[in-house]
Amino acid sequence: MKDRIVSIMLAAPLLVGTAQAEGYLAQKVERLPVLELGLGNAGYGVSQKDYNLQTGKGYVLKLKSTGAKECAWTAPEFSNFIWLRKVEVNKVEIKASHVYEIEMEREGEAELFFVPIRPGEYPWSCTGLAEKGMAGRFIVK
């Protein structure tokens, strides 16, 4: 019995080595077009509505608010189906497993570094302003 335990312990590092994924998923990220919020005369415009993404690929999305309208940016379903590597705000890295909301009361920007892990269509919006045009979707294949 003791010999079996020793054999298993010696083989364990070999088994772990073969189970690892190849490459680092977020090493070569693709920068998506900046999502500018608060464009146009009324301040309800956005620079892009839809983003086409692939599962297993690393991305960076910069959210940039003009400050014309307050925006509490959310993408709740999308947030559940990505691996969030980090969020950067003013040269500060925030490491978290999930982002519920990014609130921009004034002009500012934040960058999300992530990898989509589940296909689907996921809406994003500024809370309460979707009907005014401050909304879009992530389309993950």
Secondary structure, DSSP 8 states (H G I E B T S, - for coil): -HHHHHHHHHHHHHHHHHHS-SS-TTSS-EE---EEEEESSSS-EES-SEEEE-TT--EEEEEEE-SSS-EEEE-HHHHHTEEEEEEEETTEEE--S----EEESSSEEEEEEEEE-S-EEEEEEETT-GGGT-EEEEEE-
